[in-house]
Amino acid sequence: MAIYDHPRLLPAGDRALTIELADEISPEVNTTIRALGMALGRLQLPGLVEIVPTYRSLLVYYDPLTLPIADLEARVLGLAGAKPASLPPPRLLQIPTHYGGEHGPDMDFVARHTGLSPEEVAAVHSGTDYLVYMMGFNTGFPYLGGMSARLAVPRLDTPRTIVPAGSVAIAQQQTGIYPVESPGGWRIIGRSPVRLFNADREPPVAVEAGDYLRFVPIDERRYREIESEVQANAYQFVVTEKV
């Protein structure tokens, strides 16, 4: 694991600071990033606006009139040894998913490209617990790591203008689930009736960086049952501690 001896501090405009800790993407690096972010947040520094963990860096927004960058950088350097053990135990959320058919318009392409049957694609995809490395692109969109290289496929040549909320998709060696209806260029292999984002829920986003997601195959009947529960605000995510 190539973690730097000292963090790289890179200004991102006049109101943000990028903190790089390593030159690779890995669960270990990401855990260290999140531990640093949590330690920085606990300081409750006046002028500290927002802390955003990414794959291998931390983006910190601040008010330069209240928190001079030199003071922020000094605080960051003082926390560079934050221990991942300080993080809470990771959660594991189950994401019921109907693979293929009308919910997975790109499943046949993925099967042909990978040399697997649609059933094998679903089995491989659902056979891994995926780390939420970061949130981005759209409200509540989780970037997940850990997908098998057997499922690596190219993005669409032309992105779709509308991807339904709940769509489960893959691109290269990444997978994710669209939390809201939006454009998108990943290959859709299934859909979940659950919603990761709900403006009427507290918190509105069901997952956060550091969680794990497990896609659980369901049939059409169960999809419709859960869909009804979601519409009635009666659905509860199955959440356990990641072992």
Secondary structure by P-SEA (a helix, b strand, c coil): cccccbbbbbbccccbbbbbccccccaaaaaaaaaaaaaaaaacccccccccccccbbbbbbccccccaaaaaaaaaaaccccccccccbbbbbbbbbcccccccaaaaaaaaacccaaaaaaaaacccccccccccccccccccccccccccccccccccccccccccccccbbbbbccccccccccccccccccccccccccccccccbbbbbbbbcaaaaaaaaaaaaaccccccccccc
